[in-house]
Amino acid sequence: MLMWLVGAALYAGQYVTARISLPRAAGYERAWDWRLFFFALIRLPLLTLSLAVMLWPECRLLRG
């Protein structure tokens, strides 16, 4: 789980820096907090769902 958290944080950092450095980005599009909000709104739920999908079989195996 810690690896997922670190991976999600690195992905968020990469996502934000890639989006604010676009040549056509202007105004609010260059704000890191705005981009981080959109990451949390769109990408983070998908990452959380993928974590649940990966952990579900493991939990079933450990319960026996």
Beta strands, then each sheet from edge to edge (+ up, - down):
end
